[in-house]
Amino acid sequence: MKTFKSRCLVGLVLTLAAASALAQESKVGYINTQRITSESGPAKAAQSKLEAEFAKRQKELTDLQASLKALGEKLERDAPTLPESQRASKQKELSDQNREFQRKRREFEEDLNARRNEELQQVLDKANKAVKVVAEGEKYDMVIQEAVYSSGKHDITDKVLKILNGTK
């Protein structure tokens, strides 16, 4: 019976010690990465840079698509009056041009996605540095980027955006 009481006492002491450790308050912050990548100055600059860099290729693709559409409509209109060999030749030409268009579009999208990822990584690197400045300045123990739920009191996104946008 005496050992049971001493074990209960030890258990109680350990429980109180654990509760005391948990009672120390941790300061946790949260940033909304989506807002950082859409509202920050560096993100907007990266988007403008990408648009300028890929505008010419985008226009070429748009023009090629319009040309294909016009060619297809012309073939559809003229098909009943064309001899079979000429109709087959025009259909093959349209098919070849369409295949070329699809190849160019796919290459464009791959190049654009690769460049977008490069620019996004640069924005996120700058954002991480800004988060570190806020976290160290305000003595946060932890900053989380993705969370299922966070109350407004933990959101430091605006502070990070101010640093990224160069405003105090």
ChimeraX commands (.cxc) that place a marker at each C-alpha (Angstrom):
marker #1 position 0.00,0.00,0.00 radius 0.5
marker #1 position 2.88,2.30,0.83 radius 0.5
marker #1 position 4.49,1.71,-2.59 radius 0.5
marker #1 position 1.16,2.43,-4.26 radius 0.5
marker #1 position 0.93,5.82,-2.49 radius 0.5
marker #1 position 4.51,6.69,-3.37 radius 0.5
marker #1 position 3.89,5.76,-7.02 radius 0.5
marker #1 position 0.78,7.92,-7.08 radius 0.5
marker #1 position 2.74,10.79,-5.55 radius 0.5
marker #1 position 5.52,10.42,-8.14 radius 0.5
marker #1 position 2.89,10.27,-10.92 radius 0.5
marker #1 position 1.21,13.39,-9.59 radius 0.5
marker #1 position 4.53,15.26,-9.42 radius 0.5
marker #1 position 5.39,14.23,-13.00 radius 0.5
marker #1 position 1.95,15.27,-14.23 radius 0.5
marker #1 position 2.28,18.68,-12.57 radius 0.5
marker #1 position 5.75,19.13,-14.08 radius 0.5
marker #1 position 4.46,18.29,-17.56 radius 0.5
marker #1 position 1.50,20.65,-17.14 radius 0.5
marker #1 position 3.86,23.39,-16.03 radius 0.5
marker #1 position 6.03,22.88,-19.11 radius 0.5
marker #1 position 2.97,23.03,-21.35 radius 0.5
marker #1 position 1.77,26.17,-19.61 radius 0.5
marker #1 position 4.74,28.12,-20.99 radius 0.5
marker #1 position 3.28,30.00,-23.91 radius 0.5
marker #1 position 4.74,29.55,-27.37 radius 0.5
marker #1 position 4.35,32.30,-29.94 radius 0.5
marker #1 position 3.24,30.91,-33.29 radius 0.5
marker #1 position 2.70,32.89,-36.50 radius 0.5
marker #1 position 1.12,32.03,-39.80 radius 0.5
marker #1 position 1.65,33.34,-43.33 radius 0.5
marker #1 position -0.67,32.94,-46.29 radius 0.5
marker #1 position 1.66,31.89,-49.11 radius 0.5
marker #1 position -1.01,32.46,-51.75 radius 0.5
marker #1 position -1.30,36.13,-50.74 radius 0.5
marker #1 position 2.50,36.47,-50.77 radius 0.5
marker #1 position 2.72,35.07,-54.31 radius 0.5
marker #1 position -0.11,37.24,-55.63 radius 0.5
marker #1 position 0.05,40.53,-53.68 radius 0.5
marker #1 position 3.73,41.17,-53.08 radius 0.5
marker #1 position 5.78,43.57,-55.20 radius 0.5
marker #1 position 8.32,40.92,-56.19 radius 0.5
marker #1 position 5.52,38.56,-57.29 radius 0.5
marker #1 position 3.86,41.26,-59.39 radius 0.5
marker #1 position 7.22,42.20,-60.93 radius 0.5
marker #1 position 7.90,38.54,-61.76 radius 0.5
marker #1 position 4.47,38.22,-63.41 radius 0.5
marker #1 position 5.09,41.34,-65.53 radius 0.5
marker #1 position 8.53,40.05,-66.49 radius 0.5
marker #1 position 7.05,36.71,-67.61 radius 0.5
marker #1 position 4.28,38.39,-69.59 radius 0.5
marker #1 position 6.83,40.55,-71.43 radius 0.5
marker #1 position 9.17,37.62,-72.01 radius 0.5
marker #1 position 6.48,35.36,-73.48 radius 0.5
marker #1 position 4.22,37.91,-75.19 radius 0.5
marker #1 position 5.73,37.42,-78.67 radius 0.5
marker #1 position 5.38,33.62,-78.57 radius 0.5
marker #1 position 1.84,33.94,-77.18 radius 0.5
marker #1 position 0.89,36.21,-80.09 radius 0.5
marker #1 position 2.43,33.80,-82.61 radius 0.5
marker #1 position 0.39,30.96,-81.15 radius 0.5
marker #1 position -2.79,33.03,-81.22 radius 0.5
marker #1 position -2.18,33.99,-84.87 radius 0.5
marker #1 position -1.40,30.39,-85.82 radius 0.5
marker #1 position -4.59,29.21,-84.11 radius 0.5
marker #1 position -6.66,31.81,-85.98 radius 0.5
marker #1 position -5.03,30.75,-89.25 radius 0.5
marker #1 position -5.84,27.11,-88.54 radius 0.5
marker #1 position -9.43,27.96,-87.75 radius 0.5
marker #1 position -9.81,29.95,-90.99 radius 0.5
marker #1 position -8.20,27.13,-92.99 radius 0.5
marker #1 position -10.54,24.58,-91.40 radius 0.5
marker #1 position -13.61,26.70,-92.12 radius 0.5
marker #1 position -12.50,27.21,-95.74 radius 0.5
marker #1 position -11.94,23.47,-96.18 radius 0.5
marker #1 position -15.36,22.73,-94.69 radius 0.5
marker #1 position -17.00,25.25,-97.01 radius 0.5
marker #1 position -15.15,24.13,-100.15 radius 0.5
marker #1 position -15.02,20.38,-99.47 radius 0.5
marker #1 position -18.21,19.47,-101.37 radius 0.5
marker #1 position -16.95,21.10,-104.58 radius 0.5
marker #1 position -13.31,19.91,-104.42 radius 0.5
marker #1 position -12.11,16.77,-106.19 radius 0.5
marker #1 position -11.32,13.90,-103.78 radius 0.5
marker #1 position -7.52,14.15,-104.25 radius 0.5
marker #1 position -7.49,17.91,-103.58 radius 0.5
marker #1 position -9.79,17.51,-100.55 radius 0.5
marker #1 position -7.51,14.80,-99.10 radius 0.5
marker #1 position -4.47,16.99,-99.74 radius 0.5
marker #1 position -6.08,19.97,-97.96 radius 0.5
marker #1 position -7.14,17.78,-95.03 radius 0.5
marker #1 position -3.59,16.45,-94.68 radius 0.5
marker #1 position -2.20,19.99,-94.81 radius 0.5
marker #1 position -4.67,21.07,-92.09 radius 0.5
marker #1 position -3.79,18.04,-89.99 radius 0.5
marker #1 position -0.04,18.71,-90.31 radius 0.5
marker #1 position -0.46,22.36,-89.39 radius 0.5
marker #1 position -2.63,21.42,-86.43 radius 0.5
marker #1 position -0.01,18.94,-85.21 radius 0.5
marker #1 position 2.68,21.65,-85.54 radius 0.5
marker #1 position 0.47,24.08,-83.61 radius 0.5
marker #1 position -0.05,21.55,-80.80 radius 0.5
marker #1 position 3.73,20.94,-80.60 radius 0.5
marker #1 position 4.49,24.67,-80.42 radius 0.5
marker #1 position 1.75,25.21,-77.80 radius 0.5
marker #1 position 3.10,22.36,-75.67 radius 0.5
marker #1 position 6.66,23.72,-75.88 radius 0.5
marker #1 position 5.38,27.19,-74.99 radius 0.5
marker #1 position 3.54,25.90,-71.92 radius 0.5
marker #1 position 6.55,23.87,-70.77 radius 0.5
marker #1 position 8.88,26.86,-71.15 radius 0.5
marker #1 position 6.42,29.19,-69.43 radius 0.5
marker #1 position 5.92,26.79,-66.50 radius 0.5
marker #1 position 9.67,26.34,-66.05 radius 0.5
marker #1 position 10.26,30.11,-66.02 radius 0.5
marker #1 position 7.26,30.68,-63.74 radius 0.5
marker #1 position 8.69,28.15,-61.27 radius 0.5
marker #1 position 12.09,29.90,-61.37 radius 0.5
marker #1 position 10.51,33.29,-60.69 radius 0.5
marker #1 position 8.24,31.88,-57.98 radius 0.5
marker #1 position 11.23,30.33,-56.22 radius 0.5
marker #1 position 12.95,33.72,-56.15 radius 0.5
marker #1 position 9.81,35.33,-54.68 radius 0.5
marker #1 position 9.56,32.60,-52.03 radius 0.5
marker #1 position 13.24,33.01,-51.12 radius 0.5
marker #1 position 12.66,36.74,-50.54 radius 0.5
marker #1 position 9.48,35.95,-48.59 radius 0.5
marker #1 position 11.33,33.47,-46.36 radius 0.5
marker #1 position 13.91,36.15,-45.53 radius 0.5
marker #1 position 11.13,38.60,-44.69 radius 0.5
marker #1 position 9.41,35.99,-42.52 radius 0.5
marker #1 position 12.66,35.44,-40.66 radius 0.5
marker #1 position 13.00,39.18,-40.05 radius 0.5
marker #1 position 9.46,39.37,-38.61 radius 0.5
marker #1 position 9.86,36.17,-36.58 radius 0.5
marker #1 position 13.15,37.24,-35.03 radius 0.5
marker #1 position 11.98,40.83,-34.46 radius 0.5
marker #1 position 8.78,39.79,-32.72 radius 0.5
marker #1 position 10.20,36.67,-31.07 radius 0.5
marker #1 position 8.04,34.04,-32.73 radius 0.5
marker #1 position 8.88,30.46,-31.82 radius 0.5
marker #1 position 7.43,29.11,-35.03 radius 0.5
marker #1 position 5.92,30.39,-38.28 radius 0.5
marker #1 position 3.70,28.08,-40.31 radius 0.5
marker #1 position 3.07,28.50,-44.04 radius 0.5
marker #1 position 0.16,26.15,-44.59 radius 0.5
marker #1 position -2.56,25.61,-42.01 radius 0.5
marker #1 position -6.06,24.25,-42.10 radius 0.5
marker #1 position -7.20,27.01,-39.77 radius 0.5
marker #1 position -5.60,30.05,-38.21 radius 0.5
marker #1 position -7.19,32.91,-36.35 radius 0.5
marker #1 position -6.35,36.43,-37.44 radius 0.5
marker #1 position -4.20,37.05,-34.39 radius 0.5
marker #1 position -1.59,34.57,-35.69 radius 0.5
marker #1 position -1.52,35.86,-39.29 radius 0.5
marker #1 position 1.68,37.84,-39.99 radius 0.5
marker #1 position 1.17,37.96,-43.77 radius 0.5
marker #1 position 0.59,41.73,-43.80 radius 0.5
marker #1 position 3.86,42.34,-41.94 radius 0.5
marker #1 position 5.75,40.16,-44.42 radius 0.5
marker #1 position 4.07,41.93,-47.37 radius 0.5
marker #1 position 5.14,45.30,-45.96 radius 0.5
marker #1 position 8.75,44.15,-45.88 radius 0.5
marker #1 position 8.55,42.66,-49.39 radius 0.5
marker #1 position 6.90,45.79,-50.76 radius 0.5
marker #1 position 9.47,48.02,-49.08 radius 0.5
marker #1 position 7.03,49.83,-46.79 radius 0.5
marker #1 position 7.37,50.11,-43.06 radius 0.5
marker link #1:1,2 radius 0.2
marker link #1:2,3 radius 0.2
marker link #1:3,4 radius 0.2
marker link #1:4,5 radius 0.2
marker link #1:5,6 radius 0.2
marker link #1:6,7 radius 0.2
marker link #1:7,8 radius 0.2
marker link #1:8,9 radius 0.2
marker link #1:9,10 radius 0.2
marker link #1:10,11 radius 0.2
marker link #1:11,12 radius 0.2
marker link #1:12,13 radius 0.2
marker link #1:13,14 radius 0.2
marker link #1:14,15 radius 0.2
marker link #1:15,16 radius 0.2
marker link #1:16,17 radius 0.2
marker link #1:17,18 radius 0.2
marker link #1:18,19 radius 0.2
marker link #1:19,20 radius 0.2
marker link #1:20,21 radius 0.2
marker link #1:21,22 radius 0.2
marker link #1:22,23 radius 0.2
marker link #1:23,24 radius 0.2
marker link #1:24,25 radius 0.2
marker link #1:25,26 radius 0.2
marker link #1:26,27 radius 0.2
marker link #1:27,28 radius 0.2
marker link #1:28,29 radius 0.2
marker link #1:29,30 radius 0.2
marker link #1:30,31 radius 0.2
marker link #1:31,32 radius 0.2
marker link #1:32,33 radius 0.2
marker link #1:33,34 radius 0.2
marker link #1:34,35 radius 0.2
marker link #1:35,36 radius 0.2
marker link #1:36,37 radius 0.2
marker link #1:37,38 radius 0.2
marker link #1:38,39 radius 0.2
marker link #1:39,40 radius 0.2
marker link #1:40,41 radius 0.2
marker link #1:41,42 radius 0.2
marker link #1:42,43 radius 0.2
marker link #1:43,44 radius 0.2
marker link #1:44,45 radius 0.2
marker link #1:45,46 radius 0.2
marker link #1:46,47 radius 0.2
marker link #1:47,48 radius 0.2
marker link #1:48,49 radius 0.2
marker link #1:49,50 radius 0.2
marker link #1:50,51 radius 0.2
marker link #1:51,52 radius 0.2
marker link #1:52,53 radius 0.2
marker link #1:53,54 radius 0.2
marker link #1:54,55 radius 0.2
marker link #1:55,56 radius 0.2
marker link #1:56,57 radius 0.2
marker link #1:57,58 radius 0.2
marker link #1:58,59 radius 0.2
marker link #1:59,60 radius 0.2
marker link #1:60,61 radius 0.2
marker link #1:61,62 radius 0.2
marker link #1:62,63 radius 0.2
marker link #1:63,64 radius 0.2
marker link #1:64,65 radius 0.2
marker link #1:65,66 radius 0.2
marker link #1:66,67 radius 0.2
marker link #1:67,68 radius 0.2
marker link #1:68,69 radius 0.2
marker link #1:69,70 radius 0.2
marker link #1:70,71 radius 0.2
marker link #1:71,72 radius 0.2
marker link #1:72,73 radius 0.2
marker link #1:73,74 radius 0.2
marker link #1:74,75 radius 0.2
marker link #1:75,76 radius 0.2
marker link #1:76,77 radius 0.2
marker link #1:77,78 radius 0.2
marker link #1:78,79 radius 0.2
marker link #1:79,80 radius 0.2
marker link #1:80,81 radius 0.2
marker link #1:81,82 radius 0.2
marker link #1:82,83 radius 0.2
marker link #1:83,84 radius 0.2
marker link #1:84,85 radius 0.2
marker link #1:85,86 radius 0.2
marker link #1:86,87 radius 0.2
marker link #1:87,88 radius 0.2
marker link #1:88,89 radius 0.2
marker link #1:89,90 radius 0.2
marker link #1:90,91 radius 0.2
marker link #1:91,92 radius 0.2
marker link #1:92,93 radius 0.2
marker link #1:93,94 radius 0.2
marker link #1:94,95 radius 0.2
marker link #1:95,96 radius 0.2
marker link #1:96,97 radius 0.2
marker link #1:97,98 radius 0.2
marker link #1:98,99 radius 0.2
marker link #1:99,100 radius 0.2
marker link #1:100,101 radius 0.2
marker link #1:101,102 radius 0.2
marker link #1:102,103 radius 0.2
marker link #1:103,104 radius 0.2
marker link #1:104,105 radius 0.2
marker link #1:105,106 radius 0.2
marker link #1:106,107 radius 0.2
marker link #1:107,108 radius 0.2
marker link #1:108,109 radius 0.2
marker link #1:109,110 radius 0.2
marker link #1:110,111 radius 0.2
marker link #1:111,112 radius 0.2
marker link #1:112,113 radius 0.2
marker link #1:113,114 radius 0.2
marker link #1:114,115 radius 0.2
marker link #1:115,116 radius 0.2
marker link #1:116,117 radius 0.2
marker link #1:117,118 radius 0.2
marker link #1:118,119 radius 0.2
marker link #1:119,120 radius 0.2
marker link #1:120,121 radius 0.2
marker link #1:121,122 radius 0.2
marker link #1:122,123 radius 0.2
marker link #1:123,124 radius 0.2
marker link #1:124,125 radius 0.2
marker link #1:125,126 radius 0.2
marker link #1:126,127 radius 0.2
marker link #1:127,128 radius 0.2
marker link #1:128,129 radius 0.2
marker link #1:129,130 radius 0.2
marker link #1:130,131 radius 0.2
marker link #1:131,132 radius 0.2
marker link #1:132,133 radius 0.2
marker link #1:133,134 radius 0.2
marker link #1:134,135 radius 0.2
marker link #1:135,136 radius 0.2
marker link #1:136,137 radius 0.2
marker link #1:137,138 radius 0.2
marker link #1:138,139 radius 0.2
marker link #1:139,140 radius 0.2
marker link #1:140,141 radius 0.2
marker link #1:141,142 radius 0.2
marker link #1:142,143 radius 0.2
marker link #1:143,144 radius 0.2
marker link #1:144,145 radius 0.2
marker link #1:145,146 radius 0.2
marker link #1:146,147 radius 0.2
marker link #1:147,148 radius 0.2
marker link #1:148,149 radius 0.2
marker link #1:149,150 radius 0.2
marker link #1:150,151 radius 0.2
marker link #1:151,152 radius 0.2
marker link #1:152,153 radius 0.2
marker link #1:153,154 radius 0.2
marker link #1:154,155 radius 0.2
marker link #1:155,156 radius 0.2
marker link #1:156,157 radius 0.2
marker link #1:157,158 radius 0.2
marker link #1:158,159 radius 0.2
marker link #1:159,160 radius 0.2
marker link #1:160,161 radius 0.2
marker link #1:161,162 radius 0.2
marker link #1:162,163 radius 0.2
marker link #1:163,164 radius 0.2
marker link #1:164,165 radius 0.2
marker link #1:165,166 radius 0.2
marker link #1:166,167 radius 0.2
marker link #1:167,168 radius 0.2
view
